[in-house]
Amino acid sequence: MTVRVVVTTAADALPGLESALPAPFMVRRHPLLMTFPGDDPDALARALQSARWDAIACTSPRGATQLAAVAAMVGGGVLWAVGAGTARALERAGLAPRVAPGGDAETTAAAQLAAAMLGAGVRGRVLIVAGDPHRPELAARLTDAGIAVTTVVVYRTKPADDVELLAALDRAHLLVVGSPTLIAALAAQGDEARLPGYVALGATTADACRSAGLPLVAVAAHPSVAGVAEAVRQAARSLSLEP
């Protein structure tokens, strides 16, 4: 049988996943999070101009794109990226971020980034470039270590409407998800939300699936193409979907 894998992340996320999952898998892109600018479009530029930052932490590829747009304002502070996708967005603008190493599937990306920054001896003032909503662990752990943290929200996300959510659920044997906000919206669809198996991109989304009572089948050890492809194959074996 053909195993229908619906990827709900941004259309440009996980490039090459289709090649990494040949037949019997059929990968379809169905983004389910809508993105909007932050309430204050000049907040990031003002923050960069207003202070000297010892480190700047970028927590998503979309946030990295916003930071890359004002790359000329980035000073001498060490630039950190939460993962490879975020790093690539910064590197395209000529920036050279340090990347948090991947951890186990039970540790959130924000916690991994905090551990990497503290392990590298980051001190002083840190600027976090984030979306709304975002996980609190990064700011909390840095603050607990005595670091002065400022968070700038550069974009907002919200789930697609119910028609789109139900369409994605109807198409999928396996649903690849990467947002607790999206999980809450999917869970609100009732029994329809429990038809596919869920493959989570990390610990945060996995926890949201469990809390919502959705059928979590696999968690990617790392939100990379290789990590997600292996999680999808694991999920298919678990559900006896592969021939």
Secondary structure, DSSP 8 states (H G I E B T S, - for coil): --EEEEE-S-TTSSTTHHHHS-TTEEEEE---EEEEE-S-TTHHHHHHHHS--SEEEE-SHHHHHHHHTTGGG--SSEEEESSHHHHHHHHTTT---EE-----TTS-HHHHHHHHHHHTT--SEEEEEEEES--SHHHHHHHHTT-EEEEEEEEEEEE--HHHHHHHHHH-SEEEE--HHHHHHHHTTGGGGGSSEEEESSHHHHHHHHHHT--EEEE-SSSSHHHHHHHHHHHHHHTT---
